[in-house]
Amino acid sequence: MGEVIAGLKLEQRHGKARVRVGRVWRDSRSGVHSFVEWKVSVSLLSDCLPSYFRDDNSGIVATDTIKNTVYVKAKESQEELSAEDFAVVLAKHFMSFYRQVTTAIVKIVEKPWQRVSLNGQPHNHCFKLGCEQHVAEVILTKSGALKVASGIEGLAVLKTTKSGFEGFFRDKYTLPPETRERMLATEVTASWRYQYDSLSSIPSKPLYFSERYWDVHKALVETFFGPPKEGVYSPSVQGTLYQMAKTVLSRFQDIESIQLKMPNLHFLPVNLSSKDNPPIVKFNDDVYLPTDEPHGTIEASLSRLQSRL
C-alpha cells in the first residue's frame, strides 16, 4: 500500500530500532528471580504523510516516544512475559493509543540468558549467557488482524558422522567426490508462524510462547541428531532440513508454517605432503580444516495447505 502524491507513489513507515531493555521479576515468596534482556524494534505505519511534503509533523509519533513506551510497558508488566506476549502488549498500545497509526510491527530479539544450576540445583538469581537467540515478531492492524511469529537465530549444530552426499549432478566444474561419510555442521535460523489471527485467539496460559519456543527447539535438535546411540543418517542438508520442518508441523498444530535456513559449514579433510617427503598427514576421517567462507546456502519453507503464507 502507498499514497500517490504528484504522480509518485510514496510508501512510508517510522519507528525505533534496537531499544535494549532488561527486566527482572522477583517472587517474594520463593525468592526466585526471572530475568530477560530484549532488543526491541517497533515500526509504525501511520497517517503522517503531511510531514513528507507539507512540513507538518503533527501526525508523527516521535521515535523517542516509542523508545520510552517500551520502558513504560516493561515496568507495567508485573508478571513474567514471553517476548511474543510483550510484543503483543506494545502493538496493542500503539493501535489503541494513536488514532493515526494503522499498523504496528514489533520485533524482539531475546538474549539467551539461562538460569545457572549448581550441583544440580537451579540458582535463585544467577544466570549465564547461552548461544542461540529467541526472536519474536507481532504485526497488528487497526482492524484487529494479527500475525504472530517466533524464531531461533544462531542454533549451531554438528555431527561427526552419519552424513553423506551422493548422486548429485556433475559436470566439468564439479570436483568433490561422492561420499557416505562426512562431517555435517550448520547454523540454523528458523522462523515459524502461528495460526492465531486475532487478539482473542491468543492462548491465555502464562509463558505459552516461551514453552512453545523450547518445544520447537527440542524438535529441531532431536530430528537433526537422531537417537543418542545410533544417530540418524543425513543424505543431504536438504533432506535433513525437510525432516526437521516436517517434525515441527506434525507435532504442533498451532504452527501453520516454518522456514529454515541451514548453511553448510564445511570441514575439509586435511592431507599434508610434499614432492620430496612422504605424507606428513594422511586424512583418515580425523583431522579437518574448519571453514565457513565460502559456504553452501540451503533454505526452504514448509506450510500447511490452508496456510495464509
N, C-alpha and C positions, 0 to 999 in steps of 0.2 A: 504494500500500500504506500501511496505517496500523494503529495499535493502538486497540482500543476500551477506554476506561477510564471507568468510572462512566457508561456510556451515551453517551459522547462519543468521537469519532474523533480521534486525535492522529497527525499526521504531522510528522516532525522530521528535521533534519539540522544539522550544525555543521561549521565548518572555519575556514580562514584565507584572507582575500582580499588581493589586491594586494601579495603578497610580491615585492619587487623584488630581482633578482639579476643581477649582471654576471659573465660568465665568460670568461676568456682562456685559450686553448690555445696553447702555444708549441712550434713544431717546431724542435728544437735543430740539426737537420741543415741545413734550408733557411733558417732564420731567419725564417720566415713565421709571423705570429701570426693566430689566428682569434678573433673576439670576438662575443658575443651579449649582449643585455640583454633579460631576460624579466620579465614581470609575471605571477606565478603565483597562481592561486586554487585552493584544494582544498576540496571538500565531502565529508564522510563521512556515510554512512547507517550507523548502528550501534545496537547494543542498549544504549542508555543511558537507557531510559525511567524507571528509578527516580529519576534526577536531576530529573525534572519534577514528581513527586508524592510522593517519599519522602525528599527531602533527602539522597539517596545519589548521590554523584558518582563512584563507583569505576569506572564504565564509560566515563567521558568521556576521550577523548584530548585533552589540553589544546591549545588553539589555538596557544599559544606553542611547544609541542612540534612541531606541524605546521609552523610557520614555520621552526624550527631544522632540521627534517628536510630542507626544501628546500635549505638551505645545505650540509648534510652531503652530500646526494646530488649536488649540483653539484660539490663538492670531490672526491667519489669517482669522478666521470665523467672519466676520464683522456683519453679520446678525444672529439673534437668530436661533438656530438649535434645532431639536429634538435629543434625544440620538441616534435614528436609523440613522438619517442623518449624525451625527458626526462620527458614526461607519463606514458609507459608505465612508466618506472623508478619514479616516485613512486607510481603506482597499485599496482604490484606490491608495493612495500614496505608500503603501508598494508593491503593484503589479506593478506599473509603474516605481518606482524609483530603485528597486533592481531586476536585471535580474535573480538572483539565487533563488528568492522567488517564490514559485509556488502556495501557498495558504495563505491567511490571515484570521484569525479568531479574530474578535473584539467583546468583550462583555463589556457592560457598565451598571452599576447599578447607577440609579439616586436617590439621597437622596431626600426625599419628602418635600422640602421647598415649602410653599404655601404663596401666597400673603395675607397680613393682610387686613381685612376690618374693618373700624372704623365707627360706626353709619351708616352702610350700604354703605359706600364709600370705594372702593379699594384704599389702600395706594400706593403712587407712588414708594416707595423704601424700604418698610419694609415687612419682611417675618417671618413666624413661621413654626416650624417643624411638619409635619404630621406623618402618620404611615406607610402605605404600600409603597413599593418601585417599581419604574418603571424599568424594565430590558429590554435591547435590545441586540441582537446578530446578527452580519453580518458575513457571510462567502463568500469570493470572491476568485475565482481561476484565474490562468493566462489565461485560455480560455475565461474568462468573465462570467462563470457560477456563479450565485448569489443566496444566501439564506438570507432572512430577517425574523427574529423572534422577537416578543415582549412578555412581560410578566409582571405579578404582583407577588410580594412576600409580605407576611405578611398582607393579607387582612382579618382581624379578624371580624367575623360577628356572631350574636347571636339572637335567638328569644326565648321568654319565653313560647310560646305555639304553637299550630298548628304543632306539630311534634309527631310522634309515631313510633313504631317498633313492628310489629305483624307478625305471620306466619312464623317465621324463624325456621330453623332446630334445633331440641332439642335432646339432649342425656343426659347421666347421669352426664356430666360435666357442663351442662347448668344451670345457676342459675337465671339470670334476668327474671322477669315476662314480658309478653307481655303488651304493653301499647299503648294508643292513646293520651297520654298527657305527654309530657316530654319537657325539655329544648333541644334546638339544638344549638350547638356552634362549630365553626370550624375556622381554619386559612387557607384561600385559597391561594394556589400557582397555578397560571395559566400561561401557555405559549402557544402562537399561532404563526403559520407560515403563512406568506403571500404568495400570488401566484406569486409575482414578481420574475422573474428568470434571469434578466439582468439589467444592469445599466440604459439602455434606457427605461425600463418599469416602473421605479420608478416614482410615481406621483411628478410633479413639484411644486405642491401647497405648500407654506411655512408651516412648522409645521404640515404637514398632519399626520405624525405618532403620534405626541402628541395628536392631536384631536381624532384619532382612538383609542389611548390608553384609553382616558376618555370615549369614546363611549362604548368600551368593558367593562370597569369598571362599567359603569351605567347598562349595560345589565345584567351583573353577579349579581349585588346587587339587582336590581329590581326583577329578577327571584327568588332569594333566599328569599326575604322578602314578595313579593306579594303586593297587594294594601294596602295603609296605614290603612284603617279602618278594613278590614276583613282578610288581610294577605292571605297566601296560605298554604294548608296542605302539609307536607312532610312525606311520608310513610317510608322513609329511606334516609340516606345520599346519597346512590347510585341513588335513584330516583331523588333527587334534583340536584345532580351533572349532571345527564344526561340532565335534562331540562335546566340547565344553559348553558351547552355546545351547545345544540341544538339551543338555542336562539341566541347565538353568530353567529353560522354558517348561520342561517336563515336571520339575519339582515345584515350581512356584507359579500358580495360576494367576496371581495378581500382576505378573510381569508380562507385558504384551510384546516386547521386542528387546533385543540385545545386540550391541555392536562390540566386536572385539578387534583390537589391533595388536598384532604379535610379531614384531620384527625378529628376524632370525639372526641372533647374535652368535657369530662364528667362533669356534675353537679349532684352529688349524693344526694339523699334525706337524710335529717338529722332526725334521730329518737334517742332520748336520754331517757334511762330508766335504772332502776336497779332492782335487785330482791326484795328489801325491799320498794322501793318507786314507786308510780305510774309514768307514763311517764312524764318526765320533758319537753321534746319537742316532740310533735307528728306531723309528717310531714303532711302538707295539701297543697301541691304544692306551698310552700312558702319559706322554709329555705333549702339551699343546701350547700354541700361541693364542691367547685370548685377543680378540679384536672386535670392535663394534663399528668400525668405519672401513669400507662401506658395509652395509648390512642389507639383507633381504627385507622387504616390506610385505606383510601379509595382513589383510584386514577384510572383514566381512560382517554382515548383519543378518540376523535371523529373526523373523517375526511371525506371529500367528496370522492366519489368512484374514481375520477380521481386524487386524491392527490398523490404526489410523496412520501409521508411518508409511 
